[in-house]
């Protein structure tokens, strides 16, 4: 439950996912009421190993930076990515849980992140 709460708290309040039309501010404001429903939804999807196609849809808008003249270079573009908010919450919770397991059970060698630029 704490993972779900942390994930919801990290969301930007003034954003909305155009895919599912859920305003992040609503998730934050009504978290006490929604938390069990969201948790049930996420747990059920994980247990039955089912992720609806709707959760996986991502829309990307590519905008040109008006101040740039050469449109051949990749850094003159700005992308806006719209992702389903429920999918985003699920990914964050799963990532947090995997990180917890890795740290708790010391699954990575201390040399895993060693600097190899020497």
Legacy VTK file of the C-alpha trace (Angstrom):
# vtk DataFile Version 3.0
C-alpha trace
ASCII
DATASET POLYDATA
POINTS 118 float
0.000 0.000 0.000
2.887 2.337 0.784
4.295 1.834 -2.745
0.987 2.865 -4.245
0.813 5.949 -2.034
4.418 6.928 -2.862
3.767 6.522 -6.572
0.608 8.641 -6.468
2.355 11.351 -4.423
5.155 11.590 -7.031
2.721 12.339 -9.867
2.596 15.896 -11.174
-0.694 17.370 -9.944
-1.567 19.438 -13.004
-1.139 16.715 -15.614
-3.709 14.481 -17.228
-3.268 11.424 -19.366
-5.245 11.924 -22.564
-5.511 8.180 -22.916
-7.590 7.540 -19.827
-8.635 11.131 -18.947
-7.676 10.729 -15.287
-6.382 13.930 -13.735
-3.457 13.248 -11.403
-4.830 15.791 -8.957
-7.961 13.638 -8.537
-5.868 10.556 -7.754
-4.012 12.523 -5.102
-7.054 14.233 -3.605
-9.181 11.075 -3.364
-6.400 8.610 -2.660
-7.983 7.466 0.626
-11.131 6.442 -1.249
-9.428 5.049 -4.351
-6.460 3.257 -2.812
-8.134 -0.127 -2.274
-9.676 -0.107 -5.743
-6.367 0.776 -7.385
-4.529 -1.807 -5.330
-7.078 -4.488 -6.230
-6.789 -3.585 -9.913
-2.993 -3.777 -9.835
-2.844 -6.979 -7.768
-5.407 -8.699 -9.979
-3.494 -7.804 -13.127
-0.282 -9.140 -11.607
-1.868 -12.351 -10.327
-3.586 -13.279 -13.575
-0.650 -11.953 -15.602
-2.919 -9.831 -17.745
-2.141 -6.335 -18.925
-4.893 -4.855 -21.101
-3.782 -3.509 -24.461
-5.291 -0.183 -23.463
-2.690 0.083 -20.693
0.119 -0.324 -23.208
-0.904 2.387 -25.662
1.434 5.365 -25.755
0.935 8.474 -27.869
3.973 10.550 -28.791
3.775 14.084 -30.179
6.864 15.483 -31.824
7.166 19.270 -31.774
9.727 21.386 -33.560
11.620 23.958 -31.530
10.797 27.159 -33.390
14.124 28.808 -32.613
16.096 26.137 -34.506
16.800 26.416 -38.226
18.340 23.051 -39.139
15.650 20.348 -38.825
18.080 17.543 -39.686
19.613 17.533 -36.186
17.748 15.415 -33.597
18.093 17.949 -30.756
15.733 20.432 -32.399
12.709 18.290 -31.579
10.761 18.126 -28.335
8.643 15.052 -27.653
5.541 14.843 -25.490
4.645 11.345 -24.376
1.139 10.444 -23.204
0.983 7.227 -21.247
-1.920 5.509 -19.526
-1.763 6.563 -15.860
-2.749 3.138 -14.483
0.052 1.536 -16.503
2.478 4.168 -15.261
1.470 3.518 -11.636
1.822 -0.242 -12.104
5.282 0.113 -13.660
6.452 2.334 -10.806
5.200 -0.076 -8.148
6.772 -3.086 -9.865
10.081 -1.228 -10.266
10.047 -0.182 -6.620
9.334 -3.767 -5.533
12.116 -5.203 -7.718
14.563 -2.635 -6.314
13.482 -3.565 -2.796
14.097 -7.267 -3.469
17.495 -6.584 -5.029
18.621 -4.512 -2.056
17.096 -6.744 0.631
18.564 -9.957 -0.742
21.791 -8.353 -1.967
21.294 -9.716 -5.479
23.808 -7.376 -7.109
27.516 -7.675 -6.628
29.226 -4.674 -5.036
31.237 -4.514 -8.261
28.142 -4.294 -10.468
28.312 -0.498 -10.653
32.071 -0.273 -10.603
33.565 2.560 -12.693
35.201 0.972 -15.747
36.462 4.184 -17.329
40.005 3.717 -15.930
LINES 1 119
118 0 1 2 3 4 5 6 7 8 9 10 11 12 13 14 15 16 17 18 19 20 21 22 23 24 25 26 27 28 29 30 31 32 33 34 35 36 37 38 39 40 41 42 43 44 45 46 47 48 49 50 51 52 53 54 55 56 57 58 59 60 61 62 63 64 65 66 67 68 69 70 71 72 73 74 75 76 77 78 79 80 81 82 83 84 85 86 87 88 89 90 91 92 93 94 95 96 97 98 99 100 101 102 103 104 105 106 107 108 109 110 111 112 113 114 115 116 117
